[in-house]
Amino acid sequence: MKFDQNKKQFSSLNKVILVMFLQDETIYPMCSPQFCGINDSGHIVPMEQTPEYIGDYFGLKTLNEAGKIIMKTVDAGHINL
């Protein structure tokens, strides 16, 4: 299945750098590049609490547990370095 192939390919990456721009007015929520989510109450939840992460649907949990995810924050607007 393509879904399984995508998971295999994504989780085989050596490193993934996820960058959140603290003054981002383009992306909502601004932590989306770091795979945060919004729960049923409308609150932002961290990546580790999202169904996609918990179920490891595309290998995100696998990468994180292997120490292959680097989280960065930049005090700037959307891709405005």
Backbone torsions as a table, in degrees:
resi	resn	phi	psi	omega
1	MET	NA	147.8	-179.9
2	LYS	-63.4	-37.4	179.2
3	PHE	-57.7	-47.1	179.1
4	ASP	-65.0	-37.5	179.4
5	GLN	-66.1	-42.2	178.6
6	ASN	-62.3	-42.4	178.7
7	LYS	-62.1	-44.5	-179.8
8	LYS	-61.9	-44.8	-178.7
9	GLN	-67.1	-44.9	-178.5
10	PHE	-64.9	-45.6	-177.2
11	SER	-73.1	-9.5	178.0
12	SER	-89.7	-2.1	179.0
13	LEU	-62.9	148.6	178.8
14	ASN	-75.5	-40.1	179.3
15	LYS	-152.0	150.0	172.9
16	VAL	-133.0	127.3	177.8
17	ILE	-107.7	120.1	-178.4
18	LEU	-110.4	117.7	-172.8
19	VAL	-111.9	126.5	174.6
20	MET	-109.6	128.9	177.5
21	PHE	-94.7	117.2	-171.8
22	LEU	-67.4	-19.0	178.7
23	GLN	-112.1	25.8	-176.9
24	ASP	-68.0	124.0	175.3
25	GLU	-113.2	5.2	-178.3
26	THR	-97.1	-43.9	-175.4
27	ILE	-103.3	133.4	175.1
28	TYR	-129.3	132.8	-10.5
29	PRO	-71.1	156.0	-174.6
30	MET	-62.0	-18.5	179.2
31	CYS	-86.6	3.6	179.4
32	SER	-53.9	-39.0	177.5
33	PRO	-61.6	-15.8	176.2
34	GLN	-104.9	21.7	174.5
35	PHE	58.9	31.9	171.7
36	CYS	-70.1	172.0	179.4
37	GLY	-138.9	178.9	175.8
38	ILE	-122.4	124.6	-178.5
39	ASN	-81.4	-178.6	-177.4
40	ASP	-62.7	-23.0	178.8
41	SER	-86.9	-2.7	-179.8
42	GLY	86.6	8.5	178.5
43	HIS	-89.8	145.9	177.9
44	ILE	-76.8	132.5	178.2
45	VAL	-120.7	147.1	179.5
46	PRO	-68.1	160.8	-178.2
47	MET	-46.2	-45.5	-174.4
48	GLU	-65.8	-12.2	179.9
49	GLN	-105.4	4.6	179.7
50	THR	-85.4	150.3	177.4
51	PRO	-59.0	-35.8	-179.1
52	GLU	-63.0	-38.0	179.1
53	TYR	-74.5	-50.6	-177.1
54	ILE	-57.6	-42.8	179.1
55	GLY	-83.3	-4.7	-179.0
56	ASP	50.0	44.7	-173.6
57	TYR	-58.2	-36.2	-178.5
58	PHE	-129.6	17.8	173.7
59	GLY	95.9	6.4	-178.5
60	LEU	-62.8	-45.6	179.2
61	LYS	-64.2	-41.7	178.3
62	THR	-58.2	-47.3	179.0
63	LEU	-62.7	-43.9	-177.5
64	ASN	-64.9	-44.9	-179.7
65	GLU	-66.2	-23.3	176.9
66	ALA	-86.5	0.5	179.8
67	GLY	73.1	25.8	-175.5
68	LYS	-99.5	4.3	178.9
69	ILE	-107.8	128.6	176.1
70	ILE	-111.9	121.9	178.4
71	MET	-99.1	127.4	178.0
72	LYS	-126.9	146.3	171.2
73	THR	-122.7	144.1	-179.4
74	VAL	-127.9	129.1	-179.9
75	ASP	-84.3	74.8	-178.3
76	ALA	-158.0	173.3	175.2
77	GLY	-78.1	-179.5	-176.9
78	HIS	-54.1	110.9	179.7
79	ILE	46.4	42.6	-179.1
80	ASN	-122.2	84.6	-176.1
81	LEU	-89.2	NA	NA
